[in-house]
Amino acid sequence: MLNTWQEWVGTETGVVLGAVLGLPAAVLVMLLLGLHRKLRERPSPWRTAMVDVGLFYGTLPWVWLLLLPGSSAELSLVPFADIIDLVAHRDVGQIVGNLLVFAALGFFGPLRFEALRSVWRVLVVAGACSTLIEIAQFTALHRVSSVDDVLLNAVGAAMASMLSWWWWRAKPAVVADRRLVAV
């Protein structure tokens, strides 16, 4: 199985297994953080604790996977070419995986940061983060970099932000009850 710490943090299997096994610890951190914020009388302590841990825990393992070193650097700058190839080879897992990389950022980001309360802003931020990761993959990590990965990562975050829209949308102003009074 996984015998050394390098196998835990330096392989896809180790990172995914660590993320799954770390879920109870993430729940515990969320509960302790919520309790701490409640004792300090912070506004919405449980909600902000859930959002903070969800944002961090839902993004870190997948970004970690993307930053694992590879063996050969390749660059694909033709939009949709890799997506078409993946669909043709029925490799849906790769597409779904790329859609999920920044899904936690898209879902929880607008709940935590007012500046992200727009699907377009989430799309831009996720696209920028993904672009930085793809540049690092090509230049420093010797991995395959694709413009399609950026597109899928950003679209996945935007779709996730739409799932949480109900909680962060601008609420309509309450209008006072105005009744006509007969004179």
Buried (B, 14 or more C-beta within 10 A) or exposed (E): EEEEEEEBEEBEEBBBBBBEEBEEEBEEBBBEBBEEBEEEEEEEBBBBBBBBBBBBBBBBBBBBBBBBEEEEBEEBEEEEEBBEBBEEEEEEEBBEBBBBBBBBBBBBBBBBBEEBBBBEBBBBBBBEBBBEBBEBBBEEBEBBBBBBBBBBBBBBBBBBBEEBEEEBEEEEEEEEEEEEEEE
